[in-house]
Amino acid sequence: MEAVYSWCRMVFVEPSVLQTLVILTLVSAVGLILGKLRIGRISLGITFVFFVGILAAHFGVVVQPEMSSFAQTLGLTLFVYALGVEVGPSFFPSLKSQGILYNGLGLLLITLGLLLVVILHYSFGISMPNMMGIMSGAVTNTPMLAAVQSTLQDIVGLEGTRQVADLALACALTYPLGVVGMILAILILQVIEPKRQKEDRLESKTTYITELELTNPGLFGKTILEVVRLQEKHFIISRVWRGDKLIVPTSQTLLQEGDHLLLLIHEEDLGVLEAFFGRRSESRDWNRPDIDWDAIDAQLITKRLIITNGKINGIKLGALRLRNEYGINITRIDRAGIEILASPELHLQLGDRLTVVGEAQEIAKAKKFIGDSINTLDKPKLVSFFAGLALGCILGSIPVAIPGLSMPIKLGLAGGPIIIGILMGAFGPRLRLATYMTNSATQLIKQLGIILYLAGLGLASGAHFFETIIHGDGLLWIFLGFLITLLPTLLVGIVSLFGYRKTHAETVGLLCGAMANSMALDYAMSLNESRSSSVAYAIVYPVAMFVRIISAQILLSFFV
C-alpha cells in the first residue's frame, strides 16, 4: 500500500517532468470535456482549459515551473504560427475591394477599444498590464493575452512574476462576460437595425454574373485578348452564345456583332462594362442560387478542382494557358475561404480550389494536370513549417527601437511567428515553398498549441484567483471589461448599420471578426439565415488578429 501511495505522489503531487506532463494533460482533458457544456447557445469552448488550470492551482496543485513555462511557450508559438499560415493566403486579398471597408470598420473597433483602455487606466488608476489583461478577456482574444504577457515578461523579468500572473487573472475574470457582452451587442443591433429592405451583399458571390449583348462596333472582329487589353476593369468571359451555337471562348476567340457574352465581374463594375460591350440581357437572373447550369447548356459542366500538382505552386494563372490548352474557363478561385476573381497575374497556390467550366472530356484532361488529388495534400509539408517557425522566433527576438520609448521593444513569441506565418502563407508559393496544410492539420496544431498554452497559464496564475475577486479589484475588473466589450462594439455597429447601410448579418460578422469571437459568430449565424456573417468574419479576422497582437504590445511598452 505504501508503494502505491509513493507512486501516486510521484505521478500526481511531487513536481517533476513526468508530474507536469500528467497534470497538463489532465487539465486539458477535463477542460475540453467541460468546454462542451452550453448555457442556451453560449459556450466558452476550450477556454475552460484555462479555468480548470486556475482551479487546480487554487487547490494547491504545483507543477515544475520550467516545464510549465516551456509548455506555454511552445503552445503559443505553435498556435500563432499555424494561425498565420492559415490566414496568410487570405490576408492580402482581404485588403481589396469590399474588404477595405470591412477591415476599416474592424480597425475602428480596435482603435476605440485601445482608447477606452487608456481612458480607464487614468480614470481608475489600474496598471496598464492589468488593463491589457482585462481587454484580452473582454475581446476574447487569448493570442493577444499571450503577446502582452510575453512582452511584460521581457520588460519586468523574474521580479514581475506576480504582475504577469495578475494580467492572466484579469483575462480570466473578464472573458465570460466578453462572450455575453458580444451576444448582447448583437441583439441590441438587431433591434435598432433600420427598417429597410435587407440586402445581402455578401450572400451571393464576390463575383457577379451578367449577360451582355455585344453592340459596340469598336469590338467587332477583335479577339478576347485584344478586348481585355482595351478595358482596365477586370472581367472573365465564361460563355459566348452566337445564335443557337455555344462557344467556350479562348483568348483568340473572335467576337461578332450580336454575340451574347456571359461575364463574371465585380458588381460595382457593371455600369462601366455595360457601356463598353453593349446592352444588358434581362432574360435570366444568372445570380440565382438555385440556377441549374446543366439545364442551360448540356454540353458544358461546372466542376471544382483542387490544385495538388506541386509544379503549379506559385505559377501565374495566365502562364498555364488553360483556355488554349484545354478549352476550359476558370471562373472563380477559392483560397482559404476567400473567393477571388480569376486573373492572369494571380499566383496559384497548393490547395486553391478552381471553379472551371468546359466540356467533360476537356475538364478530365485538365484535372490530370491540375492534380485534384486530396490525398496528396494530406501529407504535411513539415520542412517549411519548422523553418518558418524558427524564422518567426528569431524575428520576435530582434529589438526594435521606437522614438519615445526608453528601451527597444520586441515582437516576441507571438508577434514574430504570426508575421512570418502570414508571409509564408501568402508568398511562400511564389518562392516555390510548399506551405499548404489541410484544414484538419492546421486546426490540430492550433488547438494543440492554444490548449497547452491555456493549461500552463492557468496552473501558473491560478493561486491568487479567488483572492483577487474577494479582496482585490476583481469585481471592478469585470465591470470595466464589460464596458470594453460593449461600448466600442455598439458604436462601430451603429456606424456600419446607419453610416454605410450594411445589413445586420454583415455588421455582426465583421464585429465578431474584429473581436475574434467565434462563439458570438455562431450565435449571429443562428439569427441570420445567411452566409454574410461568416464571410465578413473571414475577411476581417486576419487583419484584426495581427493588429491586436502588435498594437497591444506597443501600447504596453509605452506605459510600462
Buried (B, 14 or more C-beta within 10 A) or exposed (E): EEEEEEEEEEBEEEBBEBBBBBBBEBBBBBBBEBBEEEEEEBBBBBBBBBBBBBBBBBEEBBBBBEBBBBBBBBBBBBBBBBBBBBBBBBBBBBBBBBBEBBBBBBBBBBBBBBEBBBEBBEEEEBBBBBBBBBBBBBBBBBBBBBBBBBBBBBBBEEEBBEBBBBBBBBBBBBBBBBBBBBBBBBEBBBEEBEEEEBEBBBBBBBBBBBBBBBEBEEBBEBBBEBBBEEBEEBBBBBBBBEEEEBBBBBBEBEBBEEBBBBBBBBBEBBEBBBEBBBEBBEEEEBBEEEEEEEEEBEEBBBBEBBBBBBEBBBBEBBEBEBBEEBBBBBBBBBBBBBBBBBBBEBBBBBBBBBBBBBBEEBBEBBBEBBBBEEEBBEEBBEEBBEBBBBBBBEBBEEEEEEEEEEEEBBBBBBBBBBBBBBBBBBBBBBEEBBBBBBEEBBEBBBBBBBBBBBBBBBBBBBBBBBEBBEEBBBEBBBBBBBBBBBBBBBBBBBBBBEEEEBBBBBBBBBBBBBBBBBBBBBBBBEBBEBBBBBBBBBBBBBBBBBBBBBBBBBBBBEEB
